[in-house]
Amino acid sequence: MAKTTLNNGKKVYLVMGKRTPFGKFGGSLKDMNPVDLAVHASKSLLSSVELPVDQIDHVIFGNVAPSTTDTIYGGRHLALKLGMPQTTPGYNVNRLCGSGIQAIMDAVNLIKLQQAEIVLAAGSENMSMMPQLIYGGRFGVRYGSLRTVDMLLDTLTDKYTETPMALTAEKLARTHNITRKECDLFSMESHQKAQRAHAQKFLEDEIASVNTKNGVCNRDEHVREQASLDEMQRLRPSFQQDGVVTPATASGVVDGACSILVASESAVEKHKLSPLAEIIDGEVVGVDPTIMGIGPVPAVNNLLKRNETSVDEVDLFEINEAFASQVLACSNELKIEKEKLNIWGGSIAIGHPLGATGARITLTLARQLSKLKKEFGVASACIGGGQGISILLKRV
């Protein structure tokens, strides 16, 4: 594999990461705002690498729907709540479901531009906290009702095309001849892989347990211990008659955060850090919004072409499981071997806290490469509105 010319000879590393468990909708983490979720993950991360907070040059915070008013200050508040000097800057990034990967790619760019040596890239979402909004009351109402909006439901609908995300998955199923049975089976296997990963403690080192008023949350709450294909097949389609999208074949609505430390080669040497992977390159593309789930295909193809390699040469893939039909369409078109894809389960089982997922799949991929002694991995996600994002890692 040739090294991309975009590296300019400067290596950038994914040092380490930590995440909260992903709490089910209305579950253990429902009362923790997105910034505090990220603070918890980041404290665990910095403790694990024994790096003083004043050594971090910049903070980037991925978030999609600010479910609390302080979330719009997320990057800055994350830095301050971690005890960083007031001179440490921070900002938010929102590339929807790709926000977590975008935060990492922004960190890489800051380092390559020599504007930073060490960057904290985080992503967080509390979907349980997304509010119901009321419009029309600020200036008074003489007659009629106020207009209310469910921010969670509206966030999952592309207003440009007036298309719910699930209908883009249904369209992909039709155009790629993907059946309901295939989607149910894929979803069951996602739960089975995630359950095995938890049971074998493969995910243990990336999860920072959270103490709540109801006890300790130390594992992903959306994962079903006994996923039943028969139960999945009995569910009615949620959006289209005879459709493939059901509550079981869509990503879980959950709460959680993930934080990743990104550092230059000189910073790694100076602080005696032991990175998991080198961040080789990244790619973002636009696609037809009505089939937004296909985004990983051109994002991965462009990335691999620029780095003079092929799908066959990549050892592991993490493609975010927005919907079963969407991942199946992408993996079929890319011709990814089943044994290489989402080997510890995906968002159908683990859940998809929008701003955090990209960071989660990138961290999980880096840890898979390290544990299994594989060389190259690609993480990718589709993005509402019609985009795709991907990132290429090499095991250190």
FENPE-V722575 format. One record per residue. PHI is phi in whole degrees, -180 to 180 (NA if undefined). OMEGA is omega in radians with two decimals (* if undefined). NEAR is the number of other C-alpha atoms within 12 Angstrom. Layout:
BEGIN
phi=PHI omega=OMEGA near=NEAR
phi=PHI omega=OMEGA near=NEAR
END
This chain:
BEGIN
phi=NA omega=3.13 near=21
phi=-79 omega=3.11 near=18
phi=-79 omega=-3.12 near=24
phi=-63 omega=3.11 near=22
phi=-68 omega=-3.14 near=14
phi=-68 omega=-3.12 near=22
phi=-73 omega=3.14 near=24
phi=53 omega=3.11 near=16
phi=75 omega=-3.10 near=13
phi=-104 omega=3.13 near=27
phi=-84 omega=3.09 near=35
phi=-127 omega=-2.99 near=44
phi=-120 omega=2.87 near=45
phi=-89 omega=-3.01 near=47
phi=-77 omega=-3.07 near=45
phi=-167 omega=3.08 near=47
phi=-151 omega=3.04 near=48
phi=-142 omega=3.06 near=47
phi=-138 omega=2.97 near=51
phi=-75 omega=2.84 near=52
phi=-60 omega=3.07 near=44
phi=-94 omega=-3.10 near=51
phi=-84 omega=-3.13 near=41
phi=-65 omega=-3.12 near=34
phi=-58 omega=-3.08 near=29
phi=75 omega=-3.06 near=22
phi=-96 omega=-2.96 near=29
phi=-62 omega=-3.03 near=32
phi=-102 omega=-3.00 near=42
phi=-63 omega=-3.08 near=32
phi=-102 omega=3.10 near=27
phi=-95 omega=-3.11 near=34
phi=-71 omega=-3.02 near=33
phi=-57 omega=-3.14 near=49
phi=-66 omega=-3.13 near=45
phi=-68 omega=3.02 near=39
phi=-61 omega=3.13 near=49
phi=-68 omega=3.08 near=52
phi=-61 omega=-3.12 near=42
phi=-61 omega=3.13 near=36
phi=-63 omega=-3.08 near=43
phi=-70 omega=3.09 near=47
phi=-62 omega=3.11 near=38
phi=-64 omega=3.12 near=31
phi=-62 omega=-3.08 near=37
phi=-66 omega=3.07 near=34
phi=-66 omega=-3.09 near=19
phi=-69 omega=-3.14 near=23
phi=-100 omega=3.11 near=25
phi=55 omega=3.14 near=20
phi=-110 omega=3.10 near=29
phi=-62 omega=-3.06 near=20
phi=-65 omega=-3.11 near=30
phi=-76 omega=3.09 near=24
phi=-92 omega=3.13 near=28
phi=-89 omega=-3.03 near=38
phi=-91 omega=-3.06 near=32
phi=-158 omega=3.10 near=42
phi=-125 omega=3.10 near=48
phi=-123 omega=-2.98 near=51
phi=-125 omega=3.10 near=53
phi=-86 omega=3.14 near=54
phi=-157 omega=-3.07 near=50
phi=-101 omega=-3.08 near=40
phi=-116 omega=-3.12 near=40
phi=-63 omega=-3.05 near=34
phi=-84 omega=2.98 near=34
phi=-135 omega=-3.06 near=26
phi=-66 omega=-3.13 near=16
phi=-78 omega=-3.12 near=19
phi=-66 omega=3.12 near=35
phi=-68 omega=3.04 near=27
phi=-97 omega=-2.90 near=28
phi=-48 omega=-3.10 near=42
phi=-62 omega=-3.13 near=39
phi=-70 omega=-3.13 near=33
phi=-67 omega=3.09 near=32
phi=-61 omega=3.12 near=45
phi=-62 omega=-3.09 near=38
phi=-68 omega=-3.13 near=25
phi=-69 omega=3.06 near=25
phi=-84 omega=3.12 near=33
phi=85 omega=3.11 near=21
phi=-71 omega=3.09 near=29
phi=-58 omega=3.14 near=22
phi=-62 omega=3.13 near=19
phi=-80 omega=-3.12 near=17
phi=-80 omega=-3.11 near=28
phi=-83 omega=3.09 near=27
phi=-156 omega=3.11 near=34
phi=-151 omega=3.11 near=29
phi=-96 omega=3.01 near=39
phi=-132 omega=3.12 near=37
phi=-134 omega=2.91 near=34
phi=-114 omega=3.11 near=37
phi=49 omega=-3.03 near=40
phi=-67 omega=3.08 near=51
phi=-95 omega=-3.02 near=53
phi=-60 omega=-3.12 near=48
phi=-65 omega=3.08 near=52
phi=-69 omega=3.13 near=58
phi=-61 omega=3.10 near=43
phi=-60 omega=3.12 near=48
phi=-67 omega=-3.14 near=57
phi=-65 omega=3.05 near=43
phi=-63 omega=3.11 near=40
phi=-62 omega=3.10 near=42
phi=-59 omega=-3.12 near=41
phi=-63 omega=3.10 near=34
phi=-60 omega=-3.11 near=27
phi=-70 omega=-3.14 near=32
phi=-68 omega=3.07 near=30
phi=-84 omega=3.14 near=17
phi=62 omega=3.05 near=23
phi=-95 omega=3.12 near=19
phi=-160 omega=3.04 near=28
phi=-111 omega=3.13 near=34
phi=-135 omega=-3.10 near=45
phi=-130 omega=3.01 near=49
phi=-95 omega=3.13 near=58
phi=-110 omega=-3.06 near=59
phi=-125 omega=3.00 near=62
phi=-142 omega=-3.06 near=64
phi=-155 omega=3.07 near=61
phi=-156 omega=2.93 near=55
phi=-115 omega=-3.08 near=45
phi=-77 omega=3.08 near=45
phi=-65 omega=-3.09 near=35
phi=-88 omega=-3.10 near=32
phi=-57 omega=-2.96 near=35
phi=-85 omega=2.86 near=21
phi=-90 omega=-3.04 near=19
phi=-97 omega=3.09 near=18
phi=-121 omega=3.12 near=14
phi=-112 omega=3.00 near=16
phi=108 omega=-3.07 near=16
phi=-91 omega=-3.01 near=15
phi=-61 omega=-3.07 near=10
phi=-107 omega=3.06 near=8
phi=93 omega=-3.12 near=11
phi=-127 omega=3.13 near=12
phi=-86 omega=-3.14 near=10
phi=-137 omega=3.02 near=8
phi=88 omega=-3.07 near=9
phi=-94 omega=2.96 near=12
phi=-73 omega=-3.14 near=16
phi=-95 omega=3.11 near=14
phi=-111 omega=-3.11 near=15
phi=-135 omega=3.01 near=16
phi=-86 omega=-3.06 near=21
phi=-62 omega=3.14 near=23
phi=-64 omega=-3.12 near=27
phi=-64 omega=-3.11 near=23
phi=-68 omega=3.11 near=22
phi=-63 omega=-3.10 near=27
phi=-91 omega=3.09 near=29
phi=-126 omega=3.09 near=26
phi=-80 omega=-3.06 near=25
phi=-71 omega=3.12 near=17
phi=-66 omega=3.12 near=15
phi=-105 omega=-3.06 near=18
phi=55 omega=-3.09 near=18
phi=-118 omega=2.98 near=27
phi=-61 omega=-3.11 near=30
phi=-54 omega=-3.10 near=38
phi=-63 omega=3.14 near=38
phi=-72 omega=3.02 near=36
phi=-68 omega=3.08 near=42
phi=-71 omega=3.08 near=47
phi=-64 omega=3.13 near=41
phi=-64 omega=3.10 near=32
phi=-63 omega=3.12 near=36
phi=-61 omega=3.14 near=34
phi=-67 omega=-3.05 near=23
phi=-72 omega=-3.14 near=19
phi=-109 omega=3.08 near=22
phi=54 omega=3.12 near=22
phi=-98 omega=-3.02 near=30
phi=-93 omega=3.06 near=28
phi=-60 omega=-3.13 near=34
phi=-61 omega=3.11 near=28
phi=-63 omega=-3.13 near=27
phi=-67 omega=3.12 near=39
phi=-62 omega=-3.13 near=37
phi=-66 omega=3.10 near=28
phi=-60 omega=-3.11 near=42
phi=-66 omega=3.10 near=48
phi=-61 omega=-3.14 near=34
phi=-67 omega=3.07 near=36
phi=-61 omega=3.10 near=45
phi=-64 omega=-3.12 near=40
phi=-64 omega=3.13 near=29
phi=-67 omega=3.12 near=32
phi=-67 omega=3.11 near=37
phi=-62 omega=3.11 near=30
phi=-63 omega=-3.13 near=24
phi=-62 omega=3.07 near=29
phi=-68 omega=-3.09 near=28
phi=-62 omega=-3.13 near=17
phi=-90 omega=3.08 near=13
phi=62 omega=3.06 near=17
phi=-69 omega=-3.10 near=25
phi=-94 omega=-3.01 near=38
phi=-58 omega=-3.04 near=24
phi=-74 omega=3.12 near=28
phi=-98 omega=-3.06 near=39
phi=-103 omega=3.05 near=36
phi=-103 omega=-3.11 near=35
phi=-57 omega=-3.11 near=31
phi=-118 omega=3.03 near=32
phi=-84 omega=3.12 near=18
phi=-119 omega=-3.13 near=17
phi=-67 omega=3.13 near=13
phi=-104 omega=3.13 near=12
phi=126 omega=-3.09 near=12
phi=-100 omega=3.02 near=19
phi=-100 omega=-3.06 near=26
phi=-128 omega=3.06 near=26
phi=-150 omega=-3.10 near=38
phi=-68 omega=-2.98 near=47
phi=-80 omega=-3.08 near=35
phi=-83 omega=-3.11 near=39
phi=-69 omega=3.11 near=39
phi=-89 omega=-3.14 near=31
phi=-68 omega=3.13 near=23
phi=-127 omega=3.12 near=20
phi=-76 omega=-3.05 near=28
phi=-110 omega=3.09 near=21
phi=-63 omega=-3.13 near=25
phi=-63 omega=3.12 near=15
phi=-65 omega=3.13 near=19
phi=-63 omega=-3.10 near=30
phi=-68 omega=3.13 near=28
phi=-83 omega=-3.14 near=16
phi=-70 omega=3.12 near=22
phi=-82 omega=3.06 near=20
phi=-57 omega=-3.02 near=24
phi=-88 omega=-2.97 near=21
phi=-127 omega=-3.12 near=22
phi=-140 omega=3.04 near=20
phi=-61 omega=-3.08 near=14
phi=63 omega=3.12 near=18
phi=-83 omega=-3.09 near=31
phi=-110 omega=-3.10 near=43
phi=-91 omega=3.07 near=43
phi=-129 omega=3.05 near=34
phi=-57 omega=-3.11 near=30
phi=-86 omega=-3.06 near=45
phi=-107 omega=3.05 near=48
phi=-117 omega=3.13 near=40
phi=-63 omega=-3.13 near=41
phi=-74 omega=3.04 near=40
phi=-81 omega=-3.00 near=40
phi=-141 omega=3.09 near=41
phi=-118 omega=3.10 near=48
phi=171 omega=-3.12 near=62
phi=-144 omega=3.08 near=59
phi=-143 omega=3.13 near=56
phi=-125 omega=-3.08 near=54
phi=-132 omega=3.09 near=55
phi=-98 omega=3.13 near=56
phi=-116 omega=-3.03 near=53
phi=-144 omega=3.07 near=47
phi=-76 omega=3.11 near=39
phi=-61 omega=-3.13 near=31
phi=-68 omega=3.11 near=21
phi=-69 omega=3.09 near=30
phi=-60 omega=-3.14 near=29
phi=-69 omega=-3.09 near=18
phi=-62 omega=-3.05 near=15
phi=-98 omega=3.10 near=21
phi=54 omega=3.13 near=16
phi=-86 omega=3.13 near=27
phi=-118 omega=-3.05 near=27
phi=-71 omega=3.09 near=34
phi=-81 omega=-3.01 near=38
phi=-155 omega=2.96 near=44
phi=-89 omega=3.08 near=41
phi=-90 omega=-3.02 near=46
phi=-82 omega=-3.00 near=41
phi=-169 omega=3.08 near=45
phi=-147 omega=-3.08 near=42
phi=-150 omega=3.03 near=36
phi=-131 omega=-3.14 near=31
phi=-135 omega=2.98 near=30
phi=-108 omega=3.11 near=26
phi=-138 omega=3.08 near=24
phi=-57 omega=-3.11 near=25
phi=-59 omega=-3.10 near=32
phi=-78 omega=2.99 near=32
phi=-134 omega=-3.04 near=40
phi=-55 omega=-3.07 near=45
phi=-67 omega=3.14 near=48
phi=-82 omega=-3.07 near=50
phi=-48 omega=3.13 near=45
phi=-60 omega=-3.08 near=50
phi=-64 omega=3.10 near=40
phi=-69 omega=3.13 near=32
phi=-64 omega=3.12 near=38
phi=-74 omega=-3.12 near=43
phi=-60 omega=3.13 near=36
phi=-63 omega=-3.13 near=28
phi=-62 omega=-3.10 near=37
phi=-70 omega=3.11 near=35
phi=-62 omega=-3.13 near=22
phi=-64 omega=-3.14 near=24
phi=-98 omega=3.02 near=28
phi=52 omega=3.11 near=19
phi=-143 omega=-3.07 near=23
phi=-137 omega=3.10 near=24
phi=-58 omega=-3.11 near=31
phi=-62 omega=-3.11 near=20
phi=-84 omega=3.10 near=24
phi=-88 omega=-3.03 near=36
phi=-80 omega=-3.07 near=34
phi=-142 omega=3.07 near=39
phi=-126 omega=2.91 near=47
phi=-120 omega=3.05 near=50
phi=-112 omega=-3.07 near=56
phi=-59 omega=-3.12 near=56
phi=-88 omega=3.04 near=50
phi=-64 omega=3.07 near=51
phi=-146 omega=-3.13 near=51
phi=-61 omega=-3.10 near=46
phi=-64 omega=-3.13 near=47
phi=-68 omega=3.13 near=49
phi=-68 omega=3.11 near=48
phi=-63 omega=3.10 near=45
phi=-62 omega=-3.13 near=39
phi=-68 omega=-3.09 near=42
phi=-67 omega=3.09 near=37
phi=-66 omega=-3.10 near=23
phi=-70 omega=3.12 near=23
phi=-81 omega=-3.10 near=28
phi=61 omega=3.09 near=22
phi=-86 omega=3.09 near=30
phi=-66 omega=-3.08 near=21
phi=-55 omega=-3.08 near=22
phi=-71 omega=-3.12 near=18
phi=-98 omega=-2.91 near=29
phi=-106 omega=3.01 near=37
phi=46 omega=-2.94 near=43
phi=-71 omega=3.08 near=35
phi=-108 omega=-3.10 near=38
phi=89 omega=-3.10 near=43
phi=-133 omega=-2.99 near=49
phi=-69 omega=3.04 near=48
phi=-62 omega=3.11 near=49
phi=-93 omega=-3.01 near=47
phi=-78 omega=-3.10 near=48
phi=108 omega=-3.02 near=48
phi=-131 omega=3.01 near=51
phi=-76 omega=-2.77 near=55
phi=-42 omega=-3.07 near=52
phi=-73 omega=-3.07 near=51
phi=-96 omega=-2.95 near=57
phi=-61 omega=-3.13 near=57
phi=-59 omega=3.07 near=58
phi=-68 omega=-3.12 near=57
phi=-63 omega=-3.09 near=56
phi=-68 omega=3.10 near=56
phi=-71 omega=3.08 near=59
phi=-63 omega=-3.14 near=51
phi=-59 omega=3.12 near=48
phi=-62 omega=3.13 near=51
phi=-61 omega=3.14 near=44
phi=-72 omega=3.07 near=38
phi=-64 omega=3.12 near=38
phi=-58 omega=-3.12 near=33
phi=-67 omega=-3.06 near=29
phi=-68 omega=-3.04 near=19
phi=-95 omega=3.12 near=20
phi=58 omega=3.04 near=19
phi=-96 omega=-3.01 near=25
phi=-96 omega=-3.04 near=28
phi=-119 omega=3.09 near=39
phi=-145 omega=3.10 near=50
phi=-127 omega=2.99 near=54
phi=-110 omega=-3.07 near=53
phi=-151 omega=3.12 near=53
phi=-148 omega=2.94 near=56
phi=-81 omega=-3.02 near=50
phi=-138 omega=3.10 near=49
phi=-54 omega=-3.07 near=44
phi=94 omega=3.07 near=33
phi=96 omega=3.03 near=35
phi=-144 omega=3.01 near=33
phi=-141 omega=-3.11 near=44
phi=-138 omega=3.13 near=49
phi=-150 omega=-3.13 near=46
phi=-143 omega=-3.08 near=49
phi=-109 omega=3.14 near=52
phi=-117 omega=3.03 near=49
phi=-128 omega=3.14 near=37
phi=-62 omega=3.06 near=32
phi=-81 omega=* near=29
END
